[in-house]
Amino acid sequence: MRIFVTGATGFIGAHFVERAVAEGHEVIGLYRSDGAKHRAVIERLRAHGASLRRGDVLKPESFADMVKGSDSVCHFAAAFRESGADESYFRRMNVEGTSNVARAAAAAGVKRFVQCGTAGIYGQRVAGTIDESTPIRPWNSYERSKLAADEQVRDIATSAGMEYVILRPTAVYGPRDERLLKLFRSVQKGRFPLFGPGEGRRHMIYVTDLADAFLRACTAPMAANQELIVAGPKAVPLREMLETIAQAANRPVFGPRLPLKPMLALAAVVEDTCKVLNINPPIYRRRMDFYLNDAAFDSRQAQAVLGWQPKVDLAEGFAATLSALRQERGSAAVNAVAQAFAFLTLITMFATDP
């Protein structure tokens, strides 16, 4: 199968490309940036056998020819809560960008379009267990834009007679994830503060389990024109999640436990004061949502439709994530030493040159 992938060098996209290539599929990947932090990913994916090219989902001419001949499209490229981004930025990147990719797929005669949505559209604090029938309550600009992008996929695919699948993952984690990097590093040092009792449920999914779900969504007959929640094995309270990370890091505690209400009040004061001063606040109301959120998800429909099962529990997933972080840190240290040695060697050569 030939698969066109957007956001191919991103966290989820790169893991998907690796999985698809390992399964023998031909992958044509689109990436937006070839900056320093992306080059290693690009080289690794090409070494695996993927064909990659730079382009922009806001510029259809940069990728339209790449879509031709594809059996399916997996669309991962998206803006994700970039600092300082406003509503219009998310709509442009996530809605307009998705529309461009979906239209290119339809024009190329692609059989199936697989969209990466988000389970966050159902709300951040929801009693009981969320499934596909739960009322939709997008919480912020990102989630509103992703919901609008899903609507574009549905409309464009239906009009063109193209099958679509919208997968809505819960919080994704795993090796090479930069979004939770600070959390993992703070817990490793025993410095992550828990404000309040930490009873709100967190439902995470390991990135390779998610990649497996997306690959199955490309071909599973029953998945056509379905919108499915994809979640990990179980939801756990925030306190238990932090304790599990600490155990994986061989730390006796994850950090101090502090009262929540004073911190909520402080965040509000700091945010309002910084707004008047026109500076970025170090803490703000939305950052404290981390301690207030509470949601659990039911992914039985995805499991039945895709013939899929999440395999990695939190203990195993956190251990693998921390191991990858240690390896990255070790590689960075080795590279720094090698660069320093090379520099000193060069200086010595010039100093001793007759």
Legacy VTK file of the C-alpha trace (Angstrom):
# vtk DataFile Version 3.0
C-alpha trace
ASCII
DATASET POLYDATA
POINTS 354 float
0.000 0.000 0.000
1.206 3.521 -0.801
0.508 6.026 2.005
0.938 9.792 1.840
1.700 11.215 5.303
1.659 14.850 6.410
3.559 15.911 9.504
5.883 12.994 8.809
8.668 14.240 11.079
6.419 15.171 13.999
6.109 13.103 17.151
3.142 10.950 16.071
3.856 11.162 12.353
7.423 9.873 12.637
6.377 6.895 14.754
3.646 6.123 12.221
6.095 6.307 9.296
8.469 3.921 11.063
5.638 1.473 11.727
4.220 1.641 8.193
7.616 1.156 6.533
8.410 -1.748 8.885
5.167 -3.388 7.739
6.291 -3.149 4.106
4.256 -0.144 2.968
5.531 2.589 0.678
5.472 5.919 2.536
5.623 9.344 0.924
6.075 11.897 3.705
5.632 15.661 3.838
7.474 17.786 6.394
7.470 21.532 6.910
10.802 22.296 8.549
14.300 20.951 8.005
15.803 22.863 10.909
18.523 21.417 13.109
16.206 19.500 15.452
14.364 17.880 12.511
17.393 16.771 10.485
18.121 13.681 12.560
14.484 12.571 12.223
14.536 13.144 8.469
17.737 11.149 8.082
16.430 8.322 10.259
13.146 8.007 8.360
14.928 8.062 5.006
17.288 5.370 6.274
14.215 3.295 7.116
13.068 3.613 3.493
10.554 6.469 3.575
10.507 9.049 0.780
10.347 12.546 2.303
9.982 16.016 0.847
9.640 19.477 2.306
6.335 21.265 1.768
3.554 23.188 3.455
-0.083 22.154 3.903
-1.000 25.826 3.327
0.579 25.615 -0.134
-1.149 22.801 -2.064
1.211 23.213 -5.006
4.067 22.034 -2.760
2.605 18.555 -2.298
-0.216 17.909 -4.818
1.978 15.732 -7.040
3.119 13.693 -4.017
-0.434 12.558 -3.282
-0.943 11.045 -6.724
-0.935 7.263 -6.756
-1.536 6.952 -3.017
-4.034 4.436 -1.670
-4.550 6.365 1.549
-3.595 9.632 3.220
-2.762 10.005 6.922
-2.975 13.643 7.986
-0.986 14.468 11.147
0.273 17.978 10.381
-1.259 20.473 12.793
-0.613 23.428 15.051
-0.705 22.253 18.654
-1.128 24.944 21.331
1.813 27.032 20.199
2.620 29.732 22.726
1.101 33.091 21.832
-0.925 31.736 18.883
-4.420 33.163 18.468
-7.651 31.654 17.170
-6.969 32.716 13.580
-3.590 30.968 13.574
-5.109 27.639 14.626
-7.904 27.970 12.085
-5.459 28.724 9.301
-3.092 25.868 10.119
-5.583 23.221 11.193
-8.709 24.007 9.196
-7.347 25.518 5.990
-4.381 23.143 5.998
-6.596 20.086 6.453
-8.945 21.282 3.703
-6.027 21.623 1.305
-4.789 18.094 2.000
-8.288 16.568 1.793
-9.001 18.303 -1.528
-5.667 17.161 -2.957
-6.463 13.602 -1.869
-9.902 13.732 -3.454
-8.495 15.167 -6.694
-5.871 12.401 -6.801
-8.492 9.674 -6.424
-7.257 8.507 -3.025
-9.486 5.769 -1.622
-9.286 6.659 2.082
-8.396 9.762 4.106
-7.377 9.169 7.738
-7.538 12.258 9.925
-5.799 12.736 13.280
-8.325 14.513 15.454
-8.320 14.858 19.237
-10.400 13.392 22.050
-10.093 16.778 23.745
-13.145 18.007 21.822
-15.361 16.150 24.336
-14.174 18.352 27.208
-11.474 18.419 29.854
-13.627 17.780 32.923
-16.360 15.233 32.261
-18.039 12.925 34.768
-18.355 9.229 33.903
-16.703 7.746 30.817
-16.578 9.500 27.443
-17.513 7.623 24.271
-18.449 8.681 20.737
-21.992 9.621 21.836
-20.798 12.094 24.488
-21.732 15.741 23.734
-18.883 17.698 22.201
-17.457 20.536 24.302
-14.229 21.893 22.770
-12.158 23.625 25.434
-9.772 25.958 23.603
-8.662 27.342 20.231
-6.784 24.191 19.307
-9.736 21.886 19.957
-12.196 24.188 18.192
-9.936 24.242 15.138
-9.551 20.451 15.167
-13.314 20.004 15.355
-13.747 22.352 12.379
-11.029 20.413 10.521
-12.918 17.158 11.121
-16.006 18.758 9.579
-13.992 19.736 6.507
-12.743 16.174 6.102
-16.261 14.792 6.395
-17.717 17.281 3.888
-14.946 17.051 1.287
-14.709 13.257 1.438
-18.482 12.782 1.223
-18.760 15.109 -1.776
-15.909 13.331 -3.581
-16.980 9.778 -2.725
-13.765 9.268 -0.764
-13.789 7.175 2.409
-12.672 8.907 5.588
-11.711 7.823 9.095
-11.320 10.284 11.960
-9.336 8.941 14.900
-9.496 10.947 18.114
-6.585 9.995 20.381
-6.360 10.841 24.057
-3.110 12.320 25.446
-0.231 10.724 23.551
3.165 10.018 25.129
6.311 8.054 24.399
9.926 8.417 23.221
10.768 11.701 21.454
7.716 13.528 22.821
8.666 17.126 23.628
5.274 18.142 25.032
5.692 16.205 28.287
9.467 16.569 28.450
9.442 19.025 31.350
7.090 16.815 33.349
9.273 13.726 32.960
12.475 15.604 33.752
10.944 17.255 36.836
9.674 13.925 38.167
13.097 12.366 37.516
14.552 14.998 39.837
11.761 14.618 42.401
10.702 18.223 41.834
7.291 18.050 40.162
4.715 19.779 42.394
1.242 18.318 42.834
-1.244 21.039 43.694
-4.347 19.556 45.293
-5.265 15.876 45.793
-4.538 14.819 42.188
-7.790 12.881 41.836
-8.593 13.963 38.281
-8.321 11.078 35.823
-5.749 11.009 33.025
-6.195 8.667 30.075
-3.049 8.386 27.992
-2.029 6.303 24.997
1.454 5.134 24.092
2.588 6.403 20.701
3.291 2.994 19.116
-0.206 1.800 20.064
-1.571 4.886 18.338
0.573 4.302 15.236
-0.844 0.781 15.057
-4.401 2.147 15.212
-3.722 4.585 12.375
-2.174 1.908 10.170
-5.214 -0.319 10.686
-7.491 2.639 9.929
-5.955 2.834 6.456
-7.465 -0.519 5.449
-10.022 -1.858 7.957
-13.278 -2.245 5.947
-15.561 -1.427 8.886
-13.669 1.806 9.629
-14.923 3.598 6.511
-16.638 6.886 7.417
-16.233 6.292 11.166
-15.150 8.710 13.924
-13.430 6.801 16.713
-11.884 7.488 20.109
-8.478 5.846 20.560
-7.274 5.482 24.171
-4.767 3.513 26.223
-5.565 0.542 28.498
-6.997 2.597 31.371
-7.434 6.004 32.984
-5.685 6.732 36.284
-5.783 9.633 38.776
-3.108 12.276 38.236
-1.491 11.346 41.551
-1.124 7.709 40.447
0.256 8.781 37.073
2.983 10.850 38.750
3.769 8.028 41.178
4.140 5.610 38.257
6.608 7.937 36.520
8.558 8.302 39.781
8.730 4.520 40.153
10.007 4.180 36.588
12.643 6.822 37.393
13.615 5.066 40.660
12.585 8.116 42.664
10.902 7.740 46.084
8.644 10.740 45.392
7.695 12.796 42.340
7.834 16.113 44.214
6.119 18.249 46.836
2.367 18.222 47.480
0.832 21.656 47.915
-2.665 23.175 48.255
-4.379 24.073 44.987
-6.612 27.078 45.813
-3.788 29.524 46.662
-2.025 28.606 43.421
-5.169 29.185 41.361
-5.509 32.632 42.913
-1.829 33.415 42.295
-2.067 32.303 38.652
-5.024 34.630 38.097
-3.234 37.614 39.676
-0.010 36.980 37.732
-1.870 36.556 34.427
-3.908 39.748 34.870
-0.873 41.766 35.987
1.274 40.580 33.087
-1.508 41.389 30.653
-1.480 45.013 31.840
2.314 45.087 31.576
2.174 43.419 28.124
4.541 40.581 29.047
4.180 36.797 28.932
3.054 35.428 32.322
5.194 32.649 33.867
1.996 31.069 35.235
-1.591 31.590 34.115
-5.073 30.137 34.527
-4.907 27.649 31.638
-1.619 26.182 32.893
-3.365 25.284 36.141
-5.993 23.324 34.184
-3.485 20.463 34.323
-4.427 19.970 37.982
-8.160 20.332 37.386
-8.754 18.162 34.335
-10.644 14.901 34.780
-11.633 12.607 31.898
-11.722 8.895 31.059
-12.479 7.421 27.639
-14.045 4.292 26.158
-12.278 3.040 23.027
-14.207 -0.217 22.622
-15.726 0.965 19.355
-12.276 1.561 17.841
-11.101 -1.802 19.109
-14.036 -3.570 17.461
-13.919 -1.646 14.180
-10.143 -1.694 13.729
-9.422 -5.092 15.266
-7.034 -3.157 17.492
-5.988 -3.361 21.126
-3.771 -1.008 23.180
-0.857 -3.103 24.411
1.379 -0.764 26.437
0.346 0.081 29.999
1.598 3.160 31.842
4.365 1.455 33.811
5.907 -0.039 30.655
5.342 3.102 28.596
6.807 5.477 31.161
9.853 3.224 31.612
10.461 3.195 27.841
10.009 6.973 27.630
12.466 7.628 30.455
14.971 5.193 28.943
14.794 7.088 25.640
15.321 10.393 27.462
18.436 9.016 29.159
19.795 7.774 25.819
19.178 11.159 24.191
20.925 12.911 27.058
23.861 10.508 26.790
24.101 11.006 23.024
24.009 14.766 23.467
26.820 14.584 26.020
28.922 12.383 23.724
28.367 14.756 20.800
29.322 17.749 22.933
32.557 16.055 24.030
33.343 15.053 20.427
32.770 18.602 19.187
34.919 20.036 21.955
37.691 17.532 21.186
37.538 18.360 17.483
37.727 22.076 18.261
40.710 21.616 20.575
42.441 19.452 17.958
41.930 22.168 15.348
43.304 24.852 17.678
46.338 22.658 18.449
47.015 22.099 14.746
47.005 25.842 14.053
49.104 26.535 17.145
51.806 24.050 16.099
51.747 24.730 12.374
55.190 25.988 11.263
LINES 1 355
354 0 1 2 3 4 5 6 7 8 9 10 11 12 13 14 15 16 17 18 19 20 21 22 23 24 25 26 27 28 29 30 31 32 33 34 35 36 37 38 39 40 41 42 43 44 45 46 47 48 49 50 51 52 53 54 55 56 57 58 59 60 61 62 63 64 65 66 67 68 69 70 71 72 73 74 75 76 77 78 79 80 81 82 83 84 85 86 87 88 89 90 91 92 93 94 95 96 97 98 99 100 101 102 103 104 105 106 107 108 109 110 111 112 113 114 115 116 117 118 119 120 121 122 123 124 125 126 127 128 129 130 131 132 133 134 135 136 137 138 139 140 141 142 143 144 145 146 147 148 149 150 151 152 153 154 155 156 157 158 159 160 161 162 163 164 165 166 167 168 169 170 171 172 173 174 175 176 177 178 179 180 181 182 183 184 185 186 187 188 189 190 191 192 193 194 195 196 197 198 199 200 201 202 203 204 205 206 207 208 209 210 211 212 213 214 215 216 217 218 219 220 221 222 223 224 225 226 227 228 229 230 231 232 233 234 235 236 237 238 239 240 241 242 243 244 245 246 247 248 249 250 251 252 253 254 255 256 257 258 259 260 261 262 263 264 265 266 267 268 269 270 271 272 273 274 275 276 277 278 279 280 281 282 283 284 285 286 287 288 289 290 291 292 293 294 295 296 297 298 299 300 301 302 303 304 305 306 307 308 309 310 311 312 313 314 315 316 317 318 319 320 321 322 323 324 325 326 327 328 329 330 331 332 333 334 335 336 337 338 339 340 341 342 343 344 345 346 347 348 349 350 351 352 353
